[in-house]
């Protein structure tokens, strides 16, 4: 299940050859679809002829000499949402110094989803509902970035250390997902979910961090060695410290029980 950025015929044909079915938001301006005779389908014109709010048709996706069978599913937006969608089209065109054509305004009235799953298995309504769950992928990536700093690597580009950090974070994410499935199976999309998993992930992250660091089992007698291991790489600038005269003043006050320094 993917967004409209994946309207790439070559990749869709390649995935179909591997036995992978896709459900992707269709971009009529980015990829053409064809009928059985090999003629390009004018999607906007086809939509104007549809009296129903939900329709579908069989299409073909071509890449070079190869093609695959697919289904184009369309659902008409409610009037208020269609007005907003058309206004967004007009705003984008105005910023570019253009006037939107009738085709762009017609397409704005519909949600278009392309599926390589046979329509007998997934009808239009099921395809539309399935595509909406794509947002869960975005939320997963947001959780990984927010909770695990997944998008931050403490290494330079193309360095071997970058791979170590990346694989480490991937392993960490896998462990977190595995523990979440064990502790909170209700978060799976195949059943009712009473809440989002954000707070659960935060608790599991704290639990997993304690397991990884083993902080509860640290040996205080070897604290110096632990500090040496956790030390950062040498810096160009020395770490700041108090001037010797200030340290003498602090020692003087401590010796005399003065605590308001």
N, C-alpha and C positions, 0 to 999 in steps of 0.2 A: 504494500500500500504506500503510494508515494505522491508527492505534490507535482504541480504542473512543470516544475523544472526538469522532470525526467521524461519529457516528451521527445525522446530520441529514438527514432525508428531502428537504428542499428542495434542499440542496446536491448530494446524490447524484443526484436527478432532473436537476438542471441540468447536472452533469458528463456524465450519460448522453446528454443532448441534444447535447453537444459531441463525442460519440463517444469519451468517456473511460471506460474500464472501471476498476473499483475492487475492491480486496480489503481489507476492514476488519474489525477485531475487533468482533463483534456484542455489543451491550449490550441484553439483553432488557428491562431496566428503563427504558431510554432511548428505544427506538424499537420500534414494533410492525411486524410483518410480516403480510401477508394472503394468503389463498388466492385461487384464480381467481374464486370467488363473492363476493369482497369481505369475507369474514369474517376477523376477527383470529385468528391462529393462536396457540393456547396452547402455547408452546414447551416449557415444563417438562413438561406432560402428554405432548407428543409424544416427548420424550426418555425418559420413563419406559417408553414402549411399545417402545423400541428394544432388540433383543437383541444387536446388533452393536456393536463398539467404534467404528466409523467409519461415519457415515451422512450423508445429505444430502437435501434436499427443495427443490422449486421454490416460490418465494414471490414476492410483489409488495410493492414499496415505494411508498407513496402520499404525495403532497404535493398537497393540495387536490384538484382534479379530475384530476390527472395521476398516472401510475404507471409504474413500470419493472419489468421482469422481473429476478429475481435468484435466487441459490441460497444456501441456508443449509447450511453444512457444520459437522458436529459430530464431535468426537473425545473419547472417554471418557478421563479421566485415570487413570493407574495408581493402585491403592488407596492407596499411601502419600502421593502428591501430592494425591489427592482428600481425604484426611483433613486435610491441612494447609490446603487451600482452604476446607473446611467450618469449620475452626477459626477461620480469618481472618474468615469471615462471622459467626460467633458473637461474636468479639471486637469487631468493628465495631458489631454490634447492641447488645452490652452497654454499650459506651461511650455509646451514645445512649439507654440505658434501655429497650431493646426486646428482644423475643425473635424470632429469625429464623424466618420461616415455611418450610413444606415446599418451596415453589417456589424460594426462594433457595438452600436446601441442595441441591436437585436440580440447579440451574444450576451450582453450584460443582463438580459432578462432571465437567463437560464444558468443553472449549475450543470456542467458537463463532466461526466466521468467515463473514462475508457476502461474496459475490462476485457481481459483475455479468458475469463472464466465463462463457460457456456451459460447463456441466459436461462436455460432450464435449471441450472444449479443455483445461480444467483440472479434473481429478477431485479428490476430497476430499484425497487424500494430497499431491498437487502444491500445492493451495491452502494446506494447512497448512505445508508446507515453505517456500513463498513468503512466507507471513506472518511466519515466523520471521526472515527477512532484514530485516524492518523495523527490527530492532535496529541494523543498520548505519547507518541514518539517525541514530539517537541517538548512535552513536559518532562519526559525521561532525561533528555539532554540538558534541560534546565536544572533538574535535580543534580545531575552529575557535575555540572559547572558550579552550582551554588554550594553543594555539600562537600564535594571532593576536589574542587578547584581543578576540574578535569581539563580545562583549557589552558592551564598554566604549567609550564615545564621549567624547572630550574636547570636549564642547560642551553647551550648554544645550538643554533640550527645545524643539522647534519652531523652532530657529534654522536659518538657511541653512547655517551651518557644520556642523551635525549631518548634513545631507544629504551634504555633501562628504566627511565622515569615513566615513559609511555606504557611499557609492558607492565610495570608495577601498578600503575593506575588502572589499567584494564583488569588486572587480576583482582585489585581491590574492589572494583565495580562489580565483578562477577561474584566475589564473596558476599558483597552487600546484597545483591539480588538473590543469591541463594538463601541467605539467612532471612531475607524478607519473605520469600516464598514459604519458608518453614514456620516463621512466627506470625505472618499475616497473610494467609492464603486468600483472604477475601479481596486482596488488591488485584487479583487476576481479572481480566476482562470477560471471562466466560461465566461470570456469576455476579450477583448483586454486590455492589460495593457501598458500604455505609459511609465511607469517608475517603479522603485522599490519603496517600501514603507519606506525605511530607513529614509529619511529626514522628511517624514510625521509623522513617529513614534516619532522622536525627538521633533517635535513641539507639538504633542499631549501629549507627556510625560511631557513637561514643563507646558502645560495648565492643565493637570490633577493634577500635583504636587501642583500648586497654588490653585486648588479647594480643595484638601485634607487638606493642611496646613491652608488654609484661611488666608494667610499672608497679603493679601490686607485689611483684616477686623480686624486685630489685634488691641486690645485696648492698647495704649502705657501706660496708667495709671496702667495697670496690668502687666507691663513688668517684674517685679521681679518675679511674680508668673510663668510667661511663662518660664523664665530662670530656675526656680526650676524644672519645669516639664521636660525640655530638658536636665537637668544635667545627666551626666553619672554616672554609679555606682562607688562607692569608689574604688580608686586605692591603690595598695600597696605602690607606690611611690607618693609623693606629686608633684603637678604640679609646674613646674619651675616658678620662679619670680625673678625680679631684686633685687640685694642686697640693703639694706636700704641706704647705703652710695651713691649708684648710683641714687636712687630716690631723695635723698637730692640734688644731683648735678643737676638733671633735673629740680627740683622745683626752684632752685637758678637761673638757666638760663632762665626759663620761666618768673620769676618775673622781670628779667632785659631785657627781649625782645631778648635774644640770641637764635636764631633758628637753628644754624648750629652745634648743639651738636649731 
